[in-house]
Amino acid sequence: MTAAGQPRMVRGMTELHCEINPDDFDATVVETSDTRIIRVTGRGVCPTPGWRLELVAGGIGTAHRPEAIVLELRETPPREPRTGSRSRVSFEAMIEGRSAREVVIGFRWREGFSLPLRHRVPSFS
């Protein structure tokens, strides 16, 4: 925090939140003979080591649409205050999505964004 009691800003990141950029996400379709899985991966830069980022099912401010998978990115800071340099944190989710055409990422503290699906060569398993 600054002397005025405001969270300290570090290139789009505060001491309260990690820096999350849509360019650091990927949503890939993996098809097998009996299912269609959407693999969502990403990474963020957090203020200190020890943060946890996870994608969970969520519908923050988004109307349900069958062609969209709606996820929320949740941040969990370390239990004990830590000092140190910024830390890169990766996360992943795998969701079955037969009719999905996009993934919507929502946040509790900022505007979300949509990711188009990238198709991959079908699996032969």
N, C-alpha and C positions, 0 to 999 in steps of 0.2 A: 504494500500500500504506500501511497505517497503521503507526504506530510499533511495534505488536505483531506486525507481519508479516502481517496479515489484509488481503484485498482491500477497498478502500474501496467502500462501498455508496452508490449514488445512486439513490433511488426504484426499487428492484427491479433495478438494473443494477449491475454491478461493473466494475472496471477490466479484468476478464478476459472479460466477456460483455456483449452488448447486451441492452437491454430489449425483450422480444418479448411482444406482447399478442394473444391470439386475435381480439380485435375489430378488429385492424389487418390481417386477412386476408380474402380473397375467393376463392371457388372458383366459377367460372362455366362452364356447359356451352355450347359453340359447336357447332352441328350444321350440316353441309353435306349435299349429296346423297349423299356416299359415306363420310363419316367423322364421328366424334364426338370433339371435342377438349375437354379440361378445362383452362381457363386459371386458374392459381393466382397471385394477386398478394398482396403484403404489404409491410410496412415495419417497421423497428425503429429504436430510438434507441440509438446507440453512444456509448461514453465519450469518444471523440475523433474527428476527421475521419480518413479513410483506411481505415476498416474495409470489408470486402466481405462481403455476405451472399448465399448462393445456396442454392437448393433442388435437391437431388439425389435420385435413386432410392435408397431406403433401407428397411431393415426392422428398425430398432432396437427390439427387444423386442416386436415385433408379429407375430402369426401371419398368414400370407398368407390373404387372403380376396379372392375375385374381385370383390366389390362395392366394394372399397376400394383407392384409390391411396395407397401409403405413400411419403412423402417425408421426407427429413432436411434440417433447416436447418443449414447449416454457416457458421460465422463465421471470417473470416480477419482478424486484426488487422493494422495497418500494419507494414511491415518495420522501419521506424525509429520509435522513440518520438516521439509527437507531443503537443504541448500544445494546448489550445484548448477550446472549448465542445463540448458534446454535438453529435452529428451524426445527422441522419435519413437512413437508407439504405433504398432500395426494392429489391425483387427480384421476379422473375416466372419461372414455368415453364409450359410447354404440353405436355400429355401426352395421347396418344390413350387413350381409356377407354370402350369400347363398353358395358360393363356396370357401370361405376362409379356408386356412389350417394353416396360420401363420400370425402374426402381426409383422411388421417391424417398429421399433422406430428409428427415425432420430433426429439429433441435428444440429444446425448451427455451433457449436463450438467443436464438438468431433465426433468420429466414433460412428455409431449407432449399433443396434443389433436386432436380430430376437427372437420372442417369439413363442414357439409352443402353439397350442390351447389345453386347458384342457376341456374335455367334461363333462357335468353335466347331471343328470337325466332329461329327458324331462319334461317340465311344462305341467300341465293338465288344463290350463286355456282356 
